[in-house]
C-alpha cells in the first residue's frame, strides 16, 4: 500500500521537475538576452513548480517517517528492500533525483549570471553617476588613475 503511495508521489514529481528543468534552460537564454517580460513569466511558473515539488517532497518524507525509515535515500533504499516494487521505486526515485540535480546546476549558473549582470550594471551606474573614477589606460598603455571627473561625453 505505502509503496504504491510513494511511487505515485515520485511519479507525480517527475513531470514538474522536467518542466522546471526546461524553464531553467529558457531562463538562462532570457537572462543573457535580458528579456524581462519573459523572465517575469518564467519566475511565476518556476515558483509554482517549486512549491508543488516541495509539498510532495514533504509528503514523501512523512510517509517514510511514518513507516519508521529515514526521509533520505538510505531510508528509501531500506524500505525498497522490503517492497515488491522496490526496484522500480528506486529507479524512479533516481530519475527524479537526477532531474533535481540538473535543475540545481542550471539554477546555480543562472544565479551567477544574475550576479554578474548586477555587478556590471552597478559599475555602469557608478560611472554614469560620477562615483569613483575607473582606472583607465593612458596613451602609453599604462593605467591612469585620474581623480578628476570627466564629462559623460568623454567617459
C-alpha positions in Angstrom: 0.0 0.0 0.0 2.7 2.5 1.0 5.0 1.6 -1.8 2.2 2.5 -4.2 1.8 5.8 -2.5 5.5 6.6 -2.5 5.8 5.5 -6.1 2.8 7.7 -7.1 4.3 10.7 -5.3 7.6 10.2 -7.1 5.9 9.8 -10.5 3.8 12.9 -9.8 7.0 14.9 -9.3 8.8 13.8 -12.4 6.7 15.9 -14.8 7.0 19.1 -12.8 10.8 18.5 -12.3 11.1 18.1 -16.1 9.1 21.3 -16.7 11.3 23.1 -14.1 14.4 22.0 -15.8 13.1 23.2 -19.2 12.1 26.5 -17.6 15.5 27.0 -16.1 17.1 26.4 -19.5 14.8 29.0 -21.1 15.5 31.4 -18.2 19.2 31.0 -18.9 18.7 32.2 -22.5 16.4 35.0 -21.4 19.0 36.2 -18.8 21.6 36.6 -21.5 19.1 38.3 -23.8 17.8 40.4 -20.9 14.3 39.6 -21.9 12.5 41.0 -18.8 8.9 40.2 -19.8 9.9 36.6 -20.4 11.8 36.4 -17.2 8.7 37.6 -15.2 6.6 34.9 -16.8 9.2 32.2 -16.1 9.5 33.3 -12.5 5.8 32.9 -11.8 5.8 29.4 -13.4 9.0 28.5 -11.6 7.6 29.4 -8.2 4.5 27.4 -8.8 6.5 24.3 -9.7 8.9 24.7 -6.8 6.0 24.9 -4.3 4.5 21.8 -5.9 7.8 19.8 -5.6 8.3 20.9 -2.0 4.8 19.9 -1.0 5.2 16.4 -2.5 8.7 16.1 -1.1 7.4 16.8 2.4 4.6 14.2 1.8 7.2 11.6 0.8 9.2 12.3 3.8 6.2 12.0 6.1 5.2 8.6 4.5 8.8 7.3 5.1 8.9 8.6 8.6 5.5 7.1 9.4 6.9 3.8 8.3 9.9 4.2 10.5 12.5 5.0 7.8 14.7 8.0 7.4 13.5 10.5 4.9 16.6 10.3 2.7 18.0 8.0 0.0 19.2 5.4 2.5 15.7 5.3 4.2 14.1 4.8 0.8 16.6 2.1 -0.1 15.9 0.2 3.2 12.2 0.5 2.6 12.6 -0.6 -1.1 14.5 -3.7 0.0 11.3 -5.0 1.7 8.9 -3.9 -1.0 7.8 -5.9 -4.1 8.0 -2.7 -6.2 11.3 -1.7 -4.6 13.5 -1.8 -7.7 11.0 0.3 -9.7 10.6 2.7 -6.7 14.4 3.2 -6.6 14.7 3.6 -10.3 12.0 6.3 -10.5 13.5 8.0 -7.4 16.9 8.1 -9.1 15.4 9.7 -12.2 13.7 12.3 -10.0 16.9 13.0 -8.1 18.9 13.3 -11.4 16.4 15.8 -12.7 16.6 17.8 -9.5 20.4 17.8 -9.5 20.3 19.1 -13.1 17.8 21.8 -12.0 20.1 22.8 -9.2 23.1 23.0 -11.5 21.4 25.2 -14.1 19.9 27.3 -11.3 23.4 27.9 -9.9 24.6 29.0 -13.4 21.6 31.3 -13.7 22.4 32.8 -10.3 25.9 33.5 -11.3 24.7 35.2 -14.5 22.4 37.4 -12.5 25.1 38.3 -10.0 27.5 39.2 -12.9 24.8 41.3 -14.6 24.1 43.1 -11.3 27.8 43.9 -10.8 28.1 45.1 -14.3 25.1 47.3 -14.0 26.3 48.7 -10.7 29.6 49.6 -12.2 28.0 51.3 -15.1 25.7 53.3 -12.8 28.6 54.3 -10.7 30.5 55.6 -13.7 27.4 57.4 -15.0 26.7 59.0 -11.7 30.3 60.2 -11.3 31.3 57.9 -8.5 34.8 56.6 -8.2 36.8 57.2 -11.2 37.6 53.9 -13.0 41.2 53.1 -13.7 41.7 54.0 -17.4 44.5 53.4 -19.8 46.5 56.3 -21.0 48.1 56.8 -24.4 51.2 54.7 -23.3 49.1 51.7 -22.3 49.7 52.1 -18.5 46.9 52.7 -16.1 45.9 56.2 -15.4 44.3 56.9 -12.0 42.9 60.3 -12.7 40.9 61.7 -9.8 39.1 64.4 -11.8 35.6 63.8 -13.0 35.1 63.8 -16.8 32.0 64.8 -18.7 29.9 61.9 -19.7 30.7 62.5 -23.4 34.4 61.8 -22.6 33.8 58.7 -20.5 
